[in-house]
């Protein structure tokens, strides 16, 4: 069809400072015992996906490892977590989060890394 060229959409680049602040805020909320759902009710809302948190693991301690890497719409951040499982076992792991800032604040655990 004439005039129907395929459109390409490009995500807004990540705002690294806001992304780092958002990640810290989310991890502090988890450590203080808040729920993922409570973050959606904040202004601005934060959409979070972390299966350990959703399962009921408690965050005992965390350390963000470096400034992260900007990759298009996300900040890729490595974080050392110390978790207490529902059976009270304590486990330490290093995970990767993908943090977005537009159009919504998002913090997703990268399940592939």
MMTF fields as JSON, N, C-alpha, C and O atoms, coordinates in Angstrom:
{
  "mmtfVersion": "1.0.0",
  "mmtfProducer": "UNKNOWN",
  "numBonds": 451,
  "numAtoms": 452,
  "numGroups": 113,
  "numChains": 1,
  "numModels": 1,
  "chainsPerModel": [1],
  "groupsPerChain": [113],
  "chainIdList": ["A"],
  "bondAtomList": [4, 2, 8, 6, 12, 10, 16, 14, 20, 18, 24, 22, 28, 26, 32, 30, 36, 34, 40, 38, 44, 42, 48, 46, 52, 50, 56, 54, 60, 58, 64, 62, 68, 66, 72, 70, 76, 74, 80, 78, 84, 82, 88, 86, 92, 90, 96, 94, 100, 98, 104, 102, 108, 106, 112, 110, 116, 114, 120, 118, 124, 122, 128, 126, 132, 130, 136, 134, 140, 138, 144, 142, 148, 146, 152, 150, 156, 154, 160, 158, 164, 162, 168, 166, 172, 170, 176, 174, 180, 178, 184, 182, 188, 186, 192, 190, 196, 194, 200, 198, 204, 202, 208, 206, 212, 210, 216, 214, 220, 218, 224, 222, 228, 226, 232, 230, 236, 234, 240, 238, 244, 242, 248, 246, 252, 250, 256, 254, 260, 258, 264, 262, 268, 266, 272, 270, 276, 274, 280, 278, 284, 282, 288, 286, 292, 290, 296, 294, 300, 298, 304, 302, 308, 306, 312, 310, 316, 314, 320, 318, 324, 322, 328, 326, 332, 330, 336, 334, 340, 338, 344, 342, 348, 346, 352, 350, 356, 354, 360, 358, 364, 362, 368, 366, 372, 370, 376, 374, 380, 378, 384, 382, 388, 386, 392, 390, 396, 394, 400, 398, 404, 402, 408, 406, 412, 410, 416, 414, 420, 418, 424, 422, 428, 426, 432, 430, 436, 434, 440, 438, 444, 442, 448, 446],
  "bondOrderList": [1, 1, 1, 1, 1, 1, 1, 1, 1, 1, 1, 1, 1, 1, 1, 1, 1, 1, 1, 1, 1, 1, 1, 1, 1, 1, 1, 1, 1, 1, 1, 1, 1, 1, 1, 1, 1, 1, 1, 1, 1, 1, 1, 1, 1, 1, 1, 1, 1, 1, 1, 1, 1, 1, 1, 1, 1, 1, 1, 1, 1, 1, 1, 1, 1, 1, 1, 1, 1, 1, 1, 1, 1, 1, 1, 1, 1, 1, 1, 1, 1, 1, 1, 1, 1, 1, 1, 1, 1, 1, 1, 1, 1, 1, 1, 1, 1, 1, 1, 1, 1, 1, 1, 1, 1, 1, 1, 1, 1, 1, 1, 1],
  "groupList": [{"groupName": "UNK", "atomNameList": ["N", "CA", "C", "O"], "elementList": ["N", "C", "C", "O"], "formalChargeList": [0, 0, 0, 0], "bondAtomList": [1, 0, 2, 1, 3, 2], "bondOrderList": [1, 1, 2], "singleLetterCode": "X", "chemCompType": "L-PEPTIDE LINKING"}],
  "groupTypeList": [0, 0, 0, 0, 0, 0, 0, 0, 0, 0, 0, 0, 0, 0, 0, 0, 0, 0, 0, 0, 0, 0, 0, 0, 0, 0, 0, 0, 0, 0, 0, 0, 0, 0, 0, 0, 0, 0, 0, 0, 0, 0, 0, 0, 0, 0, 0, 0, 0, 0, 0, 0, 0, 0, 0, 0, 0, 0, 0, 0, 0, 0, 0, 0, 0, 0, 0, 0, 0, 0, 0, 0, 0, 0, 0, 0, 0, 0, 0, 0, 0, 0, 0, 0, 0, 0, 0, 0, 0, 0, 0, 0, 0, 0, 0, 0, 0, 0, 0, 0, 0, 0, 0, 0, 0, 0, 0, 0, 0, 0, 0, 0, 0],
  "groupIdList": [1, 2, 3, 4, 5, 6, 7, 8, 9, 10, 11, 12, 13, 14, 15, 16, 17, 18, 19, 20, 21, 22, 23, 24, 25, 26, 27, 28, 29, 30, 31, 32, 33, 34, 35, 36, 37, 38, 39, 40, 41, 42, 43, 44, 45, 46, 47, 48, 49, 50, 51, 52, 53, 54, 55, 56, 57, 58, 59, 60, 61, 62, 63, 64, 65, 66, 67, 68, 69, 70, 71, 72, 73, 74, 75, 76, 77, 78, 79, 80, 81, 82, 83, 84, 85, 86, 87, 88, 89, 90, 91, 92, 93, 94, 95, 96, 97, 98, 99, 100, 101, 102, 103, 104, 105, 106, 107, 108, 109, 110, 111, 112, 113],
  "secStructList": [7, 6, 6, 7, 7, 7, 7, 7, 7, 7, 7, 7, 7, 7, 7, 2, 2, 2, 2, 2, 2, 2, 2, 2, 2, 2, 2, 2, 2, 2, 2, 6, 6, 7, 7, 2, 2, 2, 2, 2, 6, 1, 1, 1, 7, 3, 3, 3, 3, 7, 2, 2, 2, 2, 2, 6, 7, 3, 3, 3, 3, 3, 3, 3, 7, 1, 1, 7, 3, 3, 3, 6, 6, 3, 3, 3, 3, 3, 3, 3, 3, 3, 3, 3, 7, 6, 6, 1, 7, 3, 3, 3, 3, 3, 3, 3, 3, 3, 3, 3, 7, 1, 1, 1, 3, 3, 3, 3, 3, 7, 6, 6, 7],
  "xCoordList": [0.83, 0.0, 0.874, 1.921, 0.443, 1.18, 1.033, -0.052, 2.144, 2.104, 2.054, 1.85, 2.237, 2.171, 3.531, 3.673, 4.49, 5.827, 5.813, 5.133, 6.562, 6.601, 7.195, 8.174, 6.589, 7.061, 7.983, 7.727, 9.033, 9.915, 9.812, 9.774, 9.769, 9.676, 10.978, 11.556, 11.416, 12.643, 12.325, 11.682, 12.779, 12.557, 13.37, 14.44, 12.842, 13.59, 14.83, 14.762, 15.956, 17.164, 16.973, 16.239, 17.636, 17.534, 18.183, 19.203, 17.588, 18.205, 18.933, 18.308, 20.248, 21.027, 20.921, 20.857, 20.902, 20.815, 19.476, 19.429, 18.393, 17.071, 17.002, 16.423, 17.584, 17.569, 18.292, 17.788, 19.453, 20.198, 19.412, 19.342, 18.825, 18.013, 16.809, 16.452, 16.186, 15.024, 15.411, 14.706, 16.519, 16.974, 17.25, 16.846, 17.922, 18.195, 16.897, 16.758, 15.95, 14.652, 13.931, 13.385, 13.929, 13.247, 13.902, 13.209, 15.221, 15.912, 15.741, 15.612, 15.738, 15.474, 14.059, 13.843, 13.1, 11.719, 11.631, 10.971, 12.294, 12.295, 12.917, 12.361, 14.073, 14.777, 13.93, 14.022, 13.111, 12.283, 10.972, 10.174, 10.748, 9.57, 8.364, 7.296, 8.505, 7.381, 7.112, 7.964, 5.933, 5.57, 5.849, 5.95, 5.967, 6.113, 4.917, 5.066, 3.726, 2.501, 2.492, 1.931, 3.109, 3.111, 3.849, 3.527, 4.834, 5.594, 4.765, 5.002, 3.806, 2.927, 2.014, 1.555, 1.756, 0.869, 1.569, 0.923, 2.881, 3.626, 3.498, 3.014, 3.938, 3.968, 5.382, 5.819, 6.105, 5.685, 5.686, 6.437, 4.83, 4.725, 5.982, 6.622, 6.324, 7.45, 6.93, 6.34, 7.148, 6.764, 7.984, 9.053, 7.816, 8.934, 8.601, 7.467, 9.605, 9.488, 10.738, 11.842, 10.554, 11.645, 11.014, 10.262, 11.316, 10.649, 11.01, 10.178, 12.219, 12.572, 11.714, 11.224, 11.538, 10.709, 9.262, 8.597, 8.781, 7.405, 7.162, 6.053, 8.193, 8.075, 8.046, 7.625, 8.488, 8.478, 9.843, 9.947, 10.905, 12.248, 12.414, 11.879, 13.158, 13.459, 14.843, 15.776, 14.963, 16.261, 16.939, 16.473, 18.042, 18.784, 19.761, 19.92, 20.406, 21.46, 21.622, 21.342, 22.075, 22.39, 23.551, 23.841, 24.213, 25.279, 25.199, 25.327, 24.988, 24.989, 26.447, 27.242, 26.786, 28.177, 28.503, 28.38, 28.912, 29.298, 28.149, 27.019, 28.441, 27.446, 26.436, 25.438, 26.678, 25.79, 26.177, 27.022, 25.547, 25.831, 24.557, 23.522, 24.64, 23.496, 23.389, 24.359, 22.205, 21.962, 20.584, 19.577, 20.552, 19.302, 18.338, 18.607, 17.217, 16.179, 16.411, 15.617, 17.487, 17.71, 19.081, 20.039, 19.146, 20.415, 20.569, 19.68, 21.684, 21.962, 22.833, 23.952, 22.314, 23.005, 23.182, 22.236, 24.402, 24.693, 24.566, 25.019, 23.934, 23.681, 23.964, 23.546, 24.676, 24.877, 23.742, 23.533, 23.009, 21.889, 22.198, 22.794, 21.803, 21.787, 20.319, 19.672, 19.801, 18.383, 18.162, 18.978, 17.038, 16.606, 15.362, 14.334, 15.475, 14.382, 13.267, 13.494, 12.065, 10.978, 11.335, 10.785, 12.257, 12.686, 13.829, 14.424, 14.142, 15.158, 16.588, 17.526, 16.775, 18.112, 18.557, 17.772, 19.813, 20.363, 21.229, 22.06, 21.021, 21.739, 22.235, 21.519, 23.467, 24.036, 24.122, 24.507, 23.76, 23.853, 24.083, 23.715, 24.699, 24.87, 23.915, 23.922, 23.091, 22.053, 22.177, 22.931, 21.428, 21.399, 19.979, 19.018, 19.859, 18.573, 18.617, 19.648, 17.484, 17.275, 16.342, 15.205, 16.828, 16.071, 15.737, 16.626, 14.45, 13.989, 13.401, 12.94, 13.422, 12.937, 11.832, 11.239, 11.543, 10.514, 9.817, 10.477, 8.533, 7.638, 7.298, 6.716, 7.657, 7.372, 8.66, 9.545, 8.767, 9.907, 9.726, 8.689, 10.729, 10.651, 11.954, 13.038, 11.824, 12.979, 12.653, 11.801, 13.345, 13.111, 14.379, 15.457, 14.249, 15.383, 15.607, 14.665, 16.845, 17.209, 17.369, 18.36, 16.414, 16.437, 17.423, 17.657, 17.995, 18.926, 20.381, 21.27, 20.646, 22.029, 22.138, 23.221],
  "yCoordList": [-1.185, 0.0, 1.248, 1.292, 2.22, 3.476, 4.198, 4.257, 4.744, 5.527, 4.705, 5.254, 3.399, 2.542, 1.922, 0.701, 2.749, 2.249, 1.697, 2.233, 0.63, 0.085, 1.114, 1.79, 1.216, 2.165, 1.447, 0.313, 2.115, 1.569, 2.453, 3.68, 1.822, 2.544, 2.365, 1.278, 3.426, 3.372, 3.775, 4.797, 2.969, 3.268, 4.485, 4.755, 5.207, 6.346, 5.82, 4.79, 6.503, 6.039, 6.113, 6.962, 5.224, 5.183, 6.426, 6.911, 6.927, 7.977, 7.235, 6.789, 7.103, 6.246, 6.681, 5.832, 7.967, 8.441, 8.052, 7.564, 8.267, 7.88, 6.362, 5.869, 5.62, 4.157, 3.666, 2.784, 4.219, 3.805, 4.15, 3.345, 5.345, 5.74, 4.814, 4.441, 4.446, 3.558, 2.182, 1.61, 1.645, 0.331, 0.357, -0.56, 1.38, 1.5, 1.579, 0.926, 2.371, 2.513, 1.168, 0.814, 0.426, -0.87, -1.856, -2.541, -1.931, -2.868, -2.471, -3.343, -1.18, -0.732, -1.119, -1.516, -1.001, -1.381, -2.873, -3.267, -3.698, -5.145, -5.438, -6.199, -4.831, -5.084, -4.664, -5.279, -3.631, -3.16, -3.933, -3.65, -4.912, -5.765, -5.354, -5.949, -4.35, -3.946, -4.994, -5.83, -4.933, -5.843, -5.191, -3.97, -6.037, -5.538, -4.672, -3.63, -5.114, -4.391, -2.977, -2.066, -2.786, -1.449, -0.438, 0.75, -0.905, 0.002, 0.482, 1.571, -0.319, 0.103, 1.247, 2.025, 1.341, 2.381, 3.69, 4.664, 3.724, 4.947, 5.928, 5.583, 7.143, 8.134, 8.686, 9.395, 8.39, 7.576, 6.083, 5.62, 5.368, 3.922, 3.232, 3.7, 2.112, 1.3, -0.114, -0.714, -0.641, -2.015, -2.892, -2.66, -3.907, -4.751, -6.205, -6.643, -6.955, -8.403, -9.038, -8.847, -9.791, -10.565, -11.799, -11.685, -12.973, -14.192, -14.571, -15.146, -14.268, -14.551, -13.717, -14.225, -12.452, -11.562, -12.047, -12.111, -12.386, -12.846, -14.146, -14.383, -14.985, -16.259, -16.053, -16.942, -14.895, -14.611, -14.559, -14.465, -14.619, -14.484, -13.084, -12.11, -13.002, -11.708, -11.266, -12.067, -9.988, -9.423, -8.964, -8.04, -9.621, -9.303, -8.162, -7.253, -8.231, -7.268, -7.239, -8.225, -6.103, -6.03, -5.082, -4.212, -5.277, -4.367, -4.226, -5.213, -3.01, -2.749, -2.696, -1.921, -3.523, -3.705, -2.812, -3.232, -1.6, -0.678, 0.173, 0.034, 1.07, 2.023, 1.432, 2.078, 0.229, -0.369, 0.032, 0.903, -0.617, -0.368, 0.101, -0.562, 1.237, 1.747, 0.968, 0.857, 0.432, -0.325, 0.052, -0.549, 1.051, 1.548, 1.992, 2.967, 1.288, 1.713, 1.228, 1.542, 0.466, -0.121, 0.202, 0.447, 0.195, 0.146, -1.298, -1.841, -1.913, -3.284, -3.195, -2.684, -3.697, -3.547, -4.898, -5.676, -5.164, -6.373, -6.038, -4.99, -6.96, -6.738, -8.026, -9.112, -7.884, -9.018, -8.98, -7.973, -10.094, -10.202, -11.236, -12.273, -10.964, -11.968, -12.152, -11.24, -13.348, -13.643, -14.652, -15.547, -14.491, -15.506, -16.153, -15.504, -17.445, -18.209, -18.414, -18.24, -18.784, -19.062, -20.154, -20.166, -21.078, -22.118, -21.633, -22.427, -20.335, -19.642, -19.877, -19.385, -20.615, -20.776, -19.425, -18.727, -19.064, -17.816, -18.152, -19.059, -17.408, -17.661, -16.336, -15.335, -16.344, -15.175, -15.472, -16.569, -14.487, -14.654, -13.306, -12.258, -13.359, -12.162, -12.278, -13.274, -11.247, -11.259, -10.004, -9.084, -9.989, -8.841, -8.296, -9.052, -6.985, -6.311, -5.439, -4.854, -5.365, -4.457, -3.358, -3.627, -2.127, -1.012, -0.029, 0.478, 0.234, 1.176, 2.421, 2.386, 3.523, 4.791, 5.445, 6.426, 4.928, 5.566, 4.513, 3.629, 4.59, 5.6, 5.347, 6.211, 4.168, 3.795, 3.339, 2.798, 3.554, 3.019, 1.51, 1.051, 0.745, -0.711, -1.274, -0.762, -2.341, -3.079, -4.556, -5.102, -5.197, -6.609, -7.401, -7.006, -8.524, -9.441, -10.099, -10.603, -10.098, -10.769, -12.252, -12.654, -13.057, -14.484, -15.263, -16.445, -14.629, -15.321, -15.108, -15.735, -14.236, -13.969, -14.074, -13.883],
  "zCoordList": [0.0, 0.0, 0.0, 0.646, -0.706, -0.755, 0.576, 1.154, 1.049, 2.279, 3.549, 4.631, 3.44, 4.629, 4.92, 4.965, 5.109, 5.439, 6.859, 7.734, 7.08, 8.446, 9.404, 9.087, 10.564, 11.559, 12.533, 12.936, 12.894, 13.916, 15.149, 15.054, 16.28, 17.536, 18.293, 18.325, 18.888, 19.654, 21.09, 21.332, 22.028, 23.434, 23.842, 23.295, 24.811, 25.351, 26.058, 26.729, 25.922, 26.614, 28.128, 28.634, 28.828, 30.281, 30.892, 30.402, 31.952, 32.763, 33.883, 34.845, 33.757, 34.656, 36.119, 37.008, 36.375, 37.764, 38.386, 39.516, 37.651, 38.149, 38.306, 39.274, 37.37, 37.442, 38.693, 39.388, 38.984, 40.189, 41.457, 42.386, 41.491, 42.651, 42.813, 43.93, 41.693, 41.733, 42.244, 43.076, 41.759, 42.216, 43.717, 44.432, 44.195, 45.631, 46.422, 47.456, 45.943, 46.611, 46.689, 47.734, 45.592, 45.547, 46.513, 47.265, 46.497, 47.385, 48.853, 49.712, 49.151, 50.521, 50.957, 52.102, 50.039, 50.351, 50.669, 51.631, 49.863, 50.105, 51.466, 52.258, 51.734, 52.993, 54.197, 55.26, 54.041, 55.157, 55.293, 56.186, 54.406, 54.541, 53.721, 53.862, 52.866, 52.023, 50.944, 50.644, 50.38, 49.295, 47.941, 47.826, 46.93, 45.558, 45.188, 44.549, 45.598, 45.252, 45.829, 45.221, 46.994, 47.6, 46.727, 46.742, 45.972, 45.107, 43.917, 43.394, 43.495, 42.394, 42.812, 41.976, 44.111, 44.615, 44.92, 45.307, 44.751, 45.02, 43.857, 42.779, 44.102, 43.036, 42.936, 43.842, 41.877, 40.737, 41.088, 41.947, 40.4, 40.602, 40.087, 39.145, 40.721, 40.275, 40.049, 40.948, 38.857, 38.536, 38.784, 38.218, 39.642, 40.053, 39.775, 39.969, 39.315, 39.147, 39.726, 39.215, 40.792, 41.386, 42.022, 42.991, 41.481, 41.925, 43.358, 44.059, 43.812, 45.206, 46.156, 47.165, 45.835, 46.649, 46.617, 47.651, 45.421, 45.27, 46.047, 46.527, 46.171, 46.879, 48.391, 49.132, 48.844, 50.272, 50.918, 52.141, 50.108, 50.667, 51.253, 50.725, 52.341, 52.959, 52.519, 52.461, 52.21, 51.856, 53.143, 53.809, 53.481, 54.693, 54.425, 55.24, 53.274, 52.939, 51.425, 50.742, 50.909, 49.482, 49.259, 50.08, 48.115, 47.691, 46.181, 45.456, 45.703, 44.269, 43.825, 44.358, 42.851, 42.436, 41.245, 40.094, 41.52, 40.462, 39.972, 40.44, 39.013, 38.527, 37.544, 37.228, 37.064, 36.076, 34.667, 34.456, 33.716, 32.299, 31.611, 31.682, 30.951, 30.19, 28.888, 28.139, 28.624, 27.397, 26.867, 27.241, 25.993, 25.412, 26.503, 27.206, 26.653, 27.589, 29.013, 29.9, 29.257, 30.577, 31.137, 30.403, 32.456, 33.164, 33.623, 34.279, 33.284, 33.696, 34.937, 34.885, 36.061, 37.338, 38.015, 38.134, 38.454, 39.227, 40.708, 41.169, 41.444, 42.863, 43.631, 43.228, 44.733, 45.639, 46.654, 47.33, 46.752, 47.679, 48.748, 48.456, 49.973, 51.032, 51.388, 51.903, 51.104, 51.269, 52.381, 52.604, 53.078, 54.028, 53.449, 53.256, 53.175, 52.585, 53.62, 54.817, 53.159, 54.107, 55.125, 56.227, 54.766, 55.716, 56.607, 57.335, 56.556, 57.363, 56.894, 57.522, 55.808, 55.238, 54.673, 54.032, 54.913, 54.389, 53.184, 53.231, 52.106, 50.862, 50.293, 50.305, 49.795, 49.125, 47.639, 47.235, 46.829, 45.379, 44.717, 45.248, 43.545, 42.732, 41.557, 40.833, 41.372, 40.349, 39.488, 39.807, 38.4, 37.497, 37.432, 37.286, 37.543, 37.382, 36.134, 35.801, 35.457, 34.332, 34.834, 35.221, 34.824, 35.394, 34.282, 33.598, 34.11, 33.098, 33.744, 34.885, 32.997, 33.551, 32.727, 33.176, 31.537, 30.706, 29.857, 29.31, 29.741, 30.301, 31.773, 32.429, 32.295, 33.676, 34.34, 33.678, 35.636, 36.377, 36.525, 37.006, 36.115, 36.187, 36.74, 36.461, 37.531, 38.041, 37.869, 38.57, 36.926, 36.627, 36.856, 36.411, 37.552, 37.702, 36.357, 35.746, 35.891, 34.641, 34.952, 35.561, 34.545, 34.887, 34.028, 34.279, 33.032, 32.145, 32.544, 31.968, 33.517, 33.95, 35.444, 35.998]
}
